[in-house]
Amino acid sequence: MSKPNSKAPAKTVNIYCNKCQQQLFKYKKGGKGALVKCFKERIFKDYTTEPCTCPKCETVFAREMLIRGTPAYKMIGGKVWFK
């Protein structure tokens, strides 16, 4: 399979924890669908202290994976929201 587009999208979204509303990332998201995965190279600003865990409520919101050969976070459904 091919790698994700190396040119980051222009649209930046804020990703929040669904439980405590703590901001987790500023992310350059492509497309207009649901947030299923976050490629690490597209994370603009990271507010977490340890990977995949909310710094405020300690909820695990994602899993680290390789998607198409690129490091990414695979989001757990219902744990995060974005705007």
Summary of the structure (lengths in Angstrom):
residues: 83
radius of gyration: 12.1
end to end distance: 29.6
largest distance: 36.9
contacts: 216
relative contact order: 0.29
helix: 4%
strand: 43%
